[in-house]
Amino acid sequence: MLERGIDIHAHILPGTDDGAKDWEEAVSMLQAASGEGFRRVIATPHFSFSQNPELLRRKAEQLNEEAYRGSLDIRVSLGQEILYFEDIISCLSEEKALTLAGSHYVLVEFLPEETFSRIERGVRELVQNGYFPILAHAERYYCLYGKGKLEDIIRSGAYVQMNYRCLEGGLLDRRASWCKKQVLEGRVHFLGTDMHNMMSRPPKAERAAGWIEKHGGRELLEQLTRINPSYILEDKIIS
């Protein structure tokens, strides 16, 4: 089980995207996350131009109030998961799009079939403008499976986030095998539940955490689930 884990990727704000549909489900997800050992969750609704950042902040605060009323030892911060687009920098600078917990870290995603050159260009653009890009659910990008490509994108300035459930496959699951190799060889900086609901995409982490501890040790588990995420909350660069 995690000890004071920090989840940096969660679609837990109700009625904002394809995540929690209402307050009841949002609270259930928060309870489940607490039961998995998480003590901090960064809510990351998908960015859209129609969203009101102030409304998102009020929902995050209300979810914290629900946690307090339910005696849950867990707190919610706010960010967004942003599908890369050409005007991302101006939207971030004007706070129309949100960084993670008010830091310089940006959770950015691309389409699964995106080319390596476009992902690299997006990463470099964010870095050159003073942001720390975190590549959301990196296991989805086919172009990164090529030899040396993940290392290349990290050298471009990206941090890598993978979802816990991508580590749950067996020996015959080629994607899971690749993901496990990247974790054990130090090319993954963060893990996230990417929770959306309590049925098909709940906040499950225990199985993957157990695998990491068994094969990589407790120190690696702590690095991925608590220490590195704490740098986001403190707005510090991971060395």
Long-range contacts (C-beta under 8 A, 24 or more apart in sequence): 1-36, 1-37, 1-206, 1-209, 2-36, 2-37, 2-38, 2-205, 2-206, 2-209, 2-221, 2-225, 2-226, 3-37, 3-222, 3-226, 4-37, 4-39, 4-40, 4-226, 5-36, 5-37, 5-38, 5-39, 5-40, 5-205, 5-209, 5-225, 5-226, 5-229, 6-38, 6-39, 6-40, 6-41, 6-42, 6-225, 6-226, 6-229, 6-230, 6-232, 6-233, 7-33, 7-38, 7-40, 7-41, 7-42, 7-192, 7-193, 7-195, 7-203, 7-205, 7-229, 8-42, 8-44, 8-79, 8-100, 8-107, 8-134, 8-161, 8-190, 8-192, 8-229, 8-232, 9-42, 9-44, 9-81, 9-107, 9-136, 9-137, 9-161, 9-163, 9-190, 9-192, 9-193, 9-194, 10-41, 10-42, 10-43, 10-44, 10-192, 10-193, 10-194, 10-195, 10-203, 11-43, 11-44, 11-45, 11-46, 11-81, 11-194, 11-195, 11-196, 12-41, 12-43, 12-63, 12-76, 12-195, 13-43, 13-45, 13-56, 13-59, 13-60, 13-63, 14-59, 16-45, 16-46, 16-51, 16-56, 16-59, 17-45, 17-46, 17-48, 18-46, 18-196, 19-45, 19-195, 19-196, 19-197, 20-196, 20-197, 21-197, 23-62, 23-66, 25-197, 25-198, 26-63, 26-66, 27-63, 27-66, 27-67, 27-70, 28-198, 29-195, 29-197, 29-198, 29-202, 29-203, 30-63, 30-66, 30-67, 30-70, 30-72, 30-74, 30-76, 31-70, 31-72, 32-198, 32-202, 32-203, 33-74, 33-193, 33-195, 33-203, 34-67, 34-72, 34-73, 34-74, 36-193, 36-203, 36-204, 36-205, 36-206, 37-205, 37-206, 37-209, 38-74, 38-193, 38-203, 38-205, 39-73, 39-74, 39-75, 40-74, 40-75, 40-76, 40-77, 40-229, 40-233, 41-74, 41-75, 41-76, 41-77, 42-76, 42-77, 42-78, 42-79, 42-100, 42-101, 42-232, 43-76, 43-77, 43-78, 43-79, 44-79, 44-80, 44-81, 44-100, 44-107, 45-80, 45-81, 46-80, 46-81, 46-82, 46-83, 47-80, 47-81, 47-82, 47-83, 47-91, 47-97, 47-98, 49-96, 53-95, 53-96, 53-98, 56-80, 56-98, 77-101, 77-102, 77-233, 78-102, 79-105, 79-107, 80-107, 81-107, 81-108, 81-109, 81-136, 82-106, 82-107, 82-108, 82-109, 83-108, 83-109, 83-110, 83-111, 84-108, 84-109, 84-110, 84-118, 84-119, 84-122, 88-122, 88-125, 88-126, 89-125, 89-126, 89-129, 92-129, 92-131, 93-129, 99-131, 100-134, 100-232, 101-232, 101-233, 101-235, 102-235, 103-132, 103-232, 103-233, 103-234, 103-235, 104-130, 104-131, 104-132, 104-235, 105-131, 105-132, 105-133, 105-134, 105-159, 105-232, 105-235, 106-131, 106-132, 106-133, 106-134, 107-134, 107-136, 107-161, 108-133, 108-134, 108-135, 108-136, 109-135, 109-136, 109-137, 110-135, 110-141, 112-140, 112-141, 112-142, 113-142, 114-141, 114-143, 115-143, 116-143, 116-144, 116-146, 116-149, 116-152, 116-153, 119-143, 119-144, 119-153, 120-152, 120-153, 120-156, 123-153, 123-156, 123-157, 123-158, 124-156, 124-157, 126-157, 127-156, 127-157, 132-157, 132-159, 132-237, 133-157, 133-158, 133-159, 134-158, 134-159, 134-160, 134-161, 134-189, 134-190, 135-159, 135-160, 135-161, 136-161, 136-192, 136-194, 137-161, 137-162, 137-163, 137-166, 137-192, 137-194, 138-162, 138-188, 139-163, 139-166, 139-175, 139-178, 139-179, 145-178, 150-182, 150-187, 151-187, 154-187, 159-189, 159-190, 159-238, 160-187, 160-188, 160-189, 160-190, 161-188, 161-189, 161-190, 161-191, 161-192, 162-188, 162-190, 162-191, 162-192, 163-191, 163-192, 163-193, 163-194, 164-191, 164-192, 164-193, 164-204, 164-205, 164-207, 164-208, 164-209, 165-194, 165-204, 165-208, 167-207, 167-208, 167-211, 167-212, 168-207, 168-208, 168-211, 180-211, 180-215, 183-212, 183-216, 183-220, 183-224, 184-215, 184-216, 184-220, 188-224, 189-224, 189-228, 189-238, 190-224, 190-228, 190-229, 191-224, 191-225
